[in-house]
Amino acid sequence: MTHGDDCCTSAEDGAESDQLQPLILERIEKEKSKSWKSVVSHRLKKHCSCTPKKAKSKVLGFVPILTWLPRYQLREWILGDVMSGLIVGILLVPQSIAYSLLASQDPIYGLYTSFFSSIIYALLGSSKHISVGIFGVLCLLVGQVVDRELALAGYLTESGSSGNSSAVLLAGQGNGSVECDRSCYAITVGATVTFTAGVYQVLMGIFQVGFVSVYLSDSLLSGFATGASLTILTSQFKYLLGLKIPRPQGWFTLFKTWYSVLTNVGNTNICDLVTSLVCLLVLIPTKELNDRFKAKLKAPIPFELFVVVIATLASHFGRFNEDYGSGVAGDIPTGFLPPQLPMWSLIPNVAVDAFSIAIVGFAITVSLSEMFAKKHGYTVDANQEMYAIGFCNILPSFFRCFTTSAALTKTLVKESTGCQTQVSGLVSALVLLLVLLVIAPLFYSLQKCVLAVIILVNLRGALRKFRDIPAMWRVNRVDACIWLITMATSALVNTELGLLVGVLVSALCVLGRTQKAQVLELGRAPTREHYEDLSSYRGLQTHPGVAVFRYEAPIYYANQSLFKKSLYRCVGLDPLKEKTRLMKLKKKKRQQGEVAGVQNMKSDGAMKEGDAEAGATTTLMLDKKSSRSVRSLAIDCSAVLFLDTAGVNALKEVRKDYGEVGIKVVLAHCNTSVLDALERGGYFPDKKGSDEGENKLIFFTIADAIHYVQSLSAPNGDYDTKC
């Protein structure tokens, strides 16, 4: 500093000069990207090299029970695990039989599914608390595929009365072809779908794509489950009324089902209807009592099992099937059937359905395992959960099982009854094994309408979500809309389509938020160098000649034009229109000068000296109450996460267009990703051909940007911030 104002000493001027120097940081040069050959070689060495320590870590990581079982605290944990395992096993017996109907399978296969999945998840799962087994939504999805394939194979009705439904030749089973009736073909389809879904899940685990679960939000999964619950509710009414009607296929199944039920309501089986009403009158109040007093009860009372036992005895001694034609579970064999390969020729037909089933099963399992792990203070591995649930589908599929996942209701029961580890899952498997070996045939006379009632009663939790809609709307309208759209599509159009629509709507909502972002003018806090939105806070100050703006979204191809429009609107000056106005004004003055004389010609000559001078005198109406002359714009990029090529071009156009009308544009608070994108996109002028380098276009702080542009417009550096 050489001279300053009289009110300032030279020392103060020197200190101020140092303070006003813009912050300059030197970037660390990044290492040059390696060739793809070296990258592949490094990855292969990392993942394919084998040492004893690495092999042990891999085995223990893949089979978590080998890690926690040797540390099992027998005295502290065994009682809770045994109690929770027994209770969940008892609950699984009626539910496994009931949900077999939903998957269009015989009851024995539901018991097989729960048995094998409980054992496999105990060995491979990383969660201590979740209960893996039959889940209603997945049973519905599997049942829809099974019914579709049965119809294509000629099994048009449950009784198999169509012309070619007596037998189907299945190739590749053992050493030759095997004749298969309707029940056999149904479980073959279900097992093939389950095998394919499990393969998808294991492949996703191998390729480390467990992160896909983050794209399925809670509102999406909740809406999907609720919509599927409505479809499940509708599908069970034919059993409540004792109607023998086929399950509709394709879209709008809910409307088709209700139409079939209403047109056939005259064929209602009175015995099934009375039994259904009695079971509903018993189960609904007792389940509500269980929920109300669950804090006082050490374990929920298994009313479902009581109802199943009593209903079976009543049906057997009352001869409901023989005398009244009531549908019953039928023969449930004991023991296990020999393993059987999936039907390979069916895989192309069910591949798409299996993928959606795999995604739903994995997402529900991971979300529940993470929820309970967070509650109890431990962590779970999403990719290991993918392996676990994948093998819970692949291995049981050879034993005629269908798709499984974690189930919220049974998990809550398991946790609330003292579960400590997955030993409780092994105890539940022992209970199911006892049923499979000894007790299963005793359920021969169990009416299907009783199983339908059990399914309906267990849907209460999902259907209660409708009461939460007003609260969801008040908390977050976007999430509420995602929930409503996903639910409505899943219930009214198609279950699998509902999941896809929910994902697309969620993605569009994220994109929509970037489209909705607006440019905001910022003001400086009175006591420090901090800038916030002028329209949101009182007492903020603006700088003479400089306006500061912020855009709170990334700038990319989808919103770059909206960014420019919003900026022009907030500034109060569209540079393109201003250039057009100046050109018209020059032309008009030139024409007036030819007629009016020399004085107007001088004015026209002054206008010809440059658009920059004309633009610099433009008054921008930035405030409603007052106007101020703005010669420079500073854009705060702190909220701009990234730029693509279109975003860089948009900033270049803004700088160029405003520069042509005499307004300087600088950027501040750019992160390194944005800086790299600007450099690659050619935002900085060529330093050889221009005296305006990178450091004069972009600043690390808004204060530095303002000091710089003010120094350009103030003669001798004398501007408002100086003393």
N, C-alpha and C positions, 0 to 999 in steps of 0.2 A: 504494500500500500504506500502511495506517495503522499496523498492529501486526503483528508476526510472532512466531514462537517465539523463545525465549531463545537458541537456538543459532545464529540467523541475524541478521545485521545488516540494517538498513533498506536499505542499498545493494544487498545481495544479493537482498533481497526485490524491489526495483525491477527489478533485472536479470532476475530470474526472471519477474516479471510481464510484461515485454516479450517474453521468450522464449516464454511460454505463450499469447501472442496468436495466434490462428489466422491462417494465411497467407491473404490475400485478394488475388486478382488480378482486374483489370478486363478483361472480354472486349472484343475488337475487334468492333464492329458490322459485320456482313457487308452488302455491297451488296445492295440489293433486286434480286430476280430480274427480268431484263428480260422484256418481253413476247415471245411466240413470234414475232411479226412482226419485231421488231428482231433476234432471234437468227437467224432464217432469212435476213434481209437481210444480216447480218454474214457468215454462212457463205457465201452466194452471192458476195458481194464478194471474200471471201478466196480461194475456190476457182475462181471464174470469171473474175476479173480476170487479164489477160495482159500481162506485160512481157517484154522480150527476155531479161532475166536469169532470170525465172521460167520462161519457155518453154525456155531452154537447160537449166536445172536439171531440169525435168520429163523432157526427152528423154534426158539423160544418166542420170537415175535409172531410166528405163524400159528403156533399152538399155545395161546396164553395160559392154559391150565397148567402147563409145565412150570410156569413161573409162580403162580399164586397158590397152587395146591400144596407144595412143600412147606409153605409158610402158613398153612391153614391153622387158625387158632381153635382147636377142637372144643375146648370147654366154653369159650365165649360165643362161638358162632353156630355150633351144631344144632342147638335147640331152635333158634330162629329159622335156620335153613330147612330143618325137617318140618316144622310147623307150616311155613309158607309153601313148601313143596307139596305137602299133603293137601292143603286147602286149594291151591291152584290146580292140582291134579284132579281133585273131586269136581271142581268147576269145569275142567276141560272135558270131562266125560260127556255130559249132556250137550255142551256147546260144540264139541267135535262132531257128534252125531247130527246136530241140528244144521251146522254150516255145511255139511256134506250135501244137503238138499240145495243150498244156494249155488254150489259148484256143480250141480247136476251129477252127483256121484252117490254111490251106495254108502250107508253109514260107516261101514268098516274102514273105508279109506280115509275118513276124517280122523279116526282113531290112530291109524298108521301115521298120518301126517303129523299130528301133535306129538306122537311118541318119538319119531326119528328127529324132528326138528329140535326138540328139547335136549336130546343127547348131543347132537352135532354143535348146537350153539354153545352148550356148556363147555365143549372142548375148544372151540375156535373163537368165541365171542370175547370182546374186550369190555363189555358192560357187565357190572355185577348184579344189576337189578331187573333188566327188562325180561319179559316173558315172550319168547318167540313161538309162534304156532299159527293157528288158523286166524285169519283176519277177514272181516266181512266184506270189505271193498274188493280185496283180491279174489275172494271166493266168487263174488259177482262177476268180475272180469273173466275169470276162468270159466265160469258157467256159461257166459255168453258165447265164448269161443267153442266150448263143447257142444252147446245146442246148435250152433251154426254148422259145425262139422257133422253132427248127427243128421241134420236135415240134408246136407249135401250127399251124405252116404245113403240116404233113403229112410232113416229113422225119423219119421215126421212127427210121431206122437210118443208119449211116454210108454204106451203099451206096445209100441213097435208093430202097429197094425198095417203099415204100408207094405206095398208089394214085395220089395226086395230087402226087407228088414230082418229076415230070418237069420242070415249069416253074412259076414263079410270076410273075405280072405285077406289076412295080414301077412305080407311077405317079411322075411327077415327075422322072425321070431324063432329062435332056436335053430334046428336043422332044416326046417321046412315051413310051410304055410300052416296057419292055425285058424280054425273057424272061430268067429267071435260074435257073440250076441250084442244086444244094445248096451248092456251094462259094461261088458268087457271093452267095447269100442269107446265108450264114454271115458273110462279111466285111462285108456291108451292115449286119447287126445289130451286129457288133463295132464298126464305124466309127460307127454311130449312138450306141451306148453311150458310146464315147470322146468324141464331139462333145458329148454332153449333160454328161458329167462335166467336160470342159474348161470349158464355159460356167459350171457351178456354181463351179468354182475361180476363174475370172476375176471372177465376180460377188462372191465372197467377198473377193477382193483389192480390188475397187472400194469395197466397203463396209467395208474395213479390219477384217476379222474374222479376221486371221491369228492372233489370240490364242487361237482355239479349240484350237490344238494343245496348249496347256497342260493341257487337260482330258483328254488322252490320255496317261496316264502311261507310263513305261517298262515297268512290269510288265504293263499292259494290252496295249500293242503287242506285247510279247514273247510273252505268252500267246496273243494272236490269231494271230501269225505261226506259232507252234508248232502250234496247233490246225489252221490252214490247211495246214501242212506235212504233217500226218497225212492230211488229205483228199487232198492232192496225191499223197502216197506211195501211197495206196490206188487212186487213179484211174489210176496208171501200170502197175498189175499186169496189166491186160488186154493192154497192149502187150508186156510182158515175156513173156507166155505166148502171144501171137499170137491172142488171142480177139477176136472182133468182136461186142461187146455194147454196147448204148446206155448213155450216162451217165444214172444215175438222177436224177430231179428231186425237188424238195421237201425235206422234213426227213429226217433220219437217213440221208443219202446214204452215209455210211461203211458202215453195216450193210447197206444195199441193195447197195452195190457188192461187198462181200465175199460176200454171198449169191449174186449173179450170177456172180462169179468161181468160187466153189466148186461151184456147180451146173453150170457149163460147163467145169470143169477137164479133163473128158474130151476136149474138143475142142482141147486145147493143140497148137500148132504146134511140133513138135520142133525145127525149124530156128531159129525165133525163140527158143525156150527155151535152146538151146545157145549161140546168139550172145549172149544176155543174160548168161548165166553167165560166159562168157569175158570179155566187156567189164567186168563187175563185178569179176572177179578181177584184171583189169589196172588199172582206174581207181581202185578203193579204195586199194590200197597206194601207187600213184603219187601220188595226191592227199595221202595222209598224209605221204609223203616231202616233197612240196612244202611242207606246213604245218610239218613239223619243221625243215626247213632253210631256211625263208624268210628268216631273218636272214643267212644266208651267201650265198643266191642273189640276184643282182642283179635277176632277174625269174623268176617262176614258169614252169616248163617246161609248154608247152601240150599236155599229154598228151591232152586231150579232142580237139583237132584231129587229132593223130596217129591216135587211135582211129577218128575219123570217116573219115579218108582211107583207112586200111587196111580198115575195114569196108565202105566203099563199093566199093573195088576187089574185095574178096572176094565181095560180093554180086553185082557186075556179071559177073565172070568165072565165078562159081559158079552163075549163073542161079538165085539163091534165089527170086526172085519167080515165074519161069516154071515151074520144076521142083518147088518146095516150097510155093508159095503164100504166101510170106512177104510181109508188108505193107511197102511201100517209100514213100519220100517222093513219088515221081512226078515229073511234069514241073514244073520250076522255070524259068519264063521269064526272059529277060534284059530289062534296061531297065526303064522305068516305064510304068505305065498312066496314061491321062488322068485328071485329077481328076473326082471324082463327088460330088454332094451327098448328105448323109445322107438317110435315109428318114424324112421328117417324120412320117408316120403312125405310126411305131414309137415315137416319143419318149414319148407317154403310157404305153406299156407298160413302158418301161425307166427311167422317170424316178427311181423310188425306188431301183432297183439302182444307177443312175449316181451318186446322191447318196452312198451308202455307199462306192462306189469312189473318188469324188472326195475324201472325207474321209480314207480310208486312204492314198491316193497322196500327198496333201498332207502328212499327219502324218509319214509315213515320210521324205519328202523333207526337210522342215524339221528333223526330229530329227537326221538324218544330217548335213545341212549345218551345223547349229549345233554338233554334236559335233566335226567336223573344223575348223570355224572357230575354236573355242575351243582346240583342240590346236595350231593354227598361228598363233594370235595375231591374228586379224582378225574382223570382224563380218559377219553376213548379215542381210538384211531379210526378215522372215517374209512380209510382204505382197508383196514383189517375187518371192519364191520361189513364192507363190501364182500371180502372173501368169505366171512362167516355166513352171511345170508345167502351168498351164491352157492356154497356147498350144502347149506340147509335145503336148497332146491335141487341141486344136481344129484347128490347121493340118494335122497329119498325117492326121486323120480324113478329109479330102477325098482323100487318096491311099491309102485303104484300109488304114489302120494301126489298131492297137488300143492300149489304155491303157498309159501308162508312168509310172514314178516313179524315184526314186533306188534303186539296188540296192547292198546292203552289200558283197557279195563283190567285185563289180567295182570298187567305190569303194576297198576296201582294197588291191586289186591296183594300181589307178591311183596311189594315194598312195605305196605302197611302192616303186614303180618310178621315182620321181623327178618326178612331176607337179608343175608350178609354177602353171599357169593352165589355162583351158579351151581353150587351143590344142590340148591333148592330145585333147579331144573332137572337134575338127575333123580331127585326124589319124585317129582311129578311124573317123570318117565316110568318109574317103577310102579306108580299107581296105574298108569295107562297100560303097562305090561300085564298087570294083574287082570285088568278088564279084558284085554285082548286074549289072554290065555284061558280065562275061566268064566267071566261074567257076561261077555258080549252076547251070547245066544239068548240070554234072558230078556233082551230088549226086542225080541221078535214082534210082539204085539203092540209096541209103542206107536201111537198114531202120529202121522206126519203133521197133523194140525198142531199137536203139542210142541213139536220141534219148531214150527213156524212161529208159535207164540213166544218161545224162548228167543228167537231171532228178533222179533219185534220189540220185546222188552229191553233187549240189549242195545237197541237203537235210540233209547231215550236221551243219552248224552249228546249224540250228534244232532238230534232234532231240537234240543234245547238251545242250540246256537242261534236259532231264529229270534230268541228273546234278547240276544246280545246285539242285534243289528243297530238299534238306536245308539247304544254306547259306542259301537265301532264307528258309526257315522260321525259322532261328536269328536272322537279321538283323531281319526284320520279318514277323510272322505275317499282318498285314493285307494287305501287298503279295503275300505268297505265296498267300493265299486268292484275291485278285483274279486272279492269274496262273492258278491252277488252275481257277477257275470259267470264266474267259474261254477258256482252252485247251479245257476239256471241252465247253463249249457250241459253240465253233467246230468242233471235230472231230466230236462225236457227234450234235449236233442240226442246226445250220445255220451256215454260215460267216458270212453277214451278221448273223444273229441273235447270234452270238458277240460281235461288235463292240458291238452295242446293249446286250447283257447286261453286258459289261465296263464300259461307261460308267455304266450304272445301278448296278452293284455298287460302283464307285468312288465314286459320289455318295452312295450309302447308307452306305458306310464313313465318309465325312466327316461325314454327319449322325449316324451312330452314335457317333462320338467325342464330339460335343456332348451326346448322350444319356447317355454313360457318365461324363461329368464329375461329380465329387462336391464338395460343400462341404467345405473343410478349415479346421480351427481353427489359427490362427497364434499364434506366440509371439515375444517380443522377444529379440533378441540381447543378451547381457550388457553389451557394450561400446559399442553404438551403437543408434540408432533404426532398426533393420532387422528386418523380420518375415518369418518363414518357417514352413512346415508343422511343427507340433509332433510329428507322427508320423514325420517324416523326419530331424530333426536333434536332437542332444542338447544339453542346457544352455540351452534357450530358457526364457524367463520369461513368466508371465502377469500380468495386472493385476488387482488386487482389484476385484471388482464389475463388470468389463468383460471381454467375450469378443470376440475378433477372428476373422472368418471371411473366406475367399476362395472365389470360384466361378470356375473356370478355363475358361469357355466363354461365348459370347454367350447372352443370355437372350431367347428368342423363343417363338413359338406352340408349337413342337414340344417344347420342354423346360421350359417355365415351371412346369408342375405338378411335374416331377421336381426342379427347383431348389428349390421350396418344401418338398417332402418331404425332400430331402437336408439342407436347412438345419434343418428341425425335428428331424430325427434327430441331426444333429451337435450342435445346441444341447442336446438332451435334453428339450425341452419343446415339445409341440404346442399353440399358443395356443388353437386351437379346442376341443381336448379339455380344456384347463385351464379355459376359460370354462365349459364344461359341468360340470366337476367343482366349480367354485366355486358355480355355481347350485344344484347338488344339495346341496352342503354348507350353503348358506344355508337351503335349504328344510328340510333335516334339523334344523338348529339351531333354526329357527323352531318346528318341531313339538316338539322337545325342550324349548324354552323355555316353551311353553304348559303342559307337564306338570311340568317340574322347578322352575320358579320364576324369580325375578327375576334371579339371577346369570347364568343361562344366557341370559336375555333381553338382558342387557347385552353378553354376548359376541356374540349375534346382531346387536345394534345396531351393534357395532363392525364386523362383517362387512358391514353394509349401507352403511357410509360410502363404499364404492367398491371396484370391482375392482382399481383401480390399487394401493391399499395392500395388498390381499391378494396380488396378483401380485408386488409388490416384495419380499415376505418369502418367496417361493418359493425353495427351494434346488434348484439344477440340478446334476445329477450329470454334470459335464463330464469328470471324470477317474475312472478306475477305482479309483485308490488313495485319492483324497480328494475331498471335495465342497466347493464354494465357492458363495457366494451371488452371483448375477449379476443386476444391475439394468439393464445396457445392452449393446447389441450394436453392433459396428462391422463393416460389410461392406466389404472391400477389393474394389473394382471394377476394379482395374488390368488384370485378364485378361479383362474383359467387353468384347469388341470392339464390339458394337452391341446395341441394344434395339429391339424392335418394340412395337406397342401392347400385345400380350399380356405382354411382358416388363416394360413400365412398370407395367401393372396388377398384375403379380405382386409387384413391389417395394412398390407402394402397399398391397396387401393384407397383406404381411408387416409393414410399419410399423404399419398400423391394428390388426391382430390382436394383435401383441405390445404395442402401446400400451394396449390394453384390459385387459391383465393386468399393467400397470405396468412394462413393459420398453421402454426407449428404443432406437430403431433409427436409426443414422446411416450415411451412405455416405462412402467415401473413395477417392481416386485415380481419379475418373471422368474419362475422356477427353472431348474436346469433342463427339464424336458422341453419346456417352451423355448428356451434359449437355443437348444440344439435344433429344434424344428425351424426356428427363424433363420438360423445360420444355413441349414440345408436348403431352405426355401429361397435363399437370396434376398432376405429382407434388408441386410446391411448393404449400403452402397459400396461400389468399388473404391477402395481407399486411394488408389492411384489416380482415379479420375475425379475424386471428390475430396474436399477437406472435411467432410462430415463422416466420422468413423463410428464404430460401434458404441463407443463410450458416450457419444453425443446423441444417441437415439434411445438408449435403454439405461435405466438407473436402478440401483438396488433399493432405494427408498423414494417415497413420494416427495419428501422434502428436497432431496437432491434434484429431482426432475423439475420442481417448481423454481428452485434457486437458479437453475440453468436457464430456463425459458424466460424468467424475469430479467436475467442479466442481458439477454439478447435484445429485449424491447426497451430497457431503461438506458439512457445515455450515460456514459462514464460509470456504469455500474451503480448508479444512484436509483434505487427502487424502494418500494414501500417497506420492506423488511429491515432495511438499514436504519440505524438510529438517527 
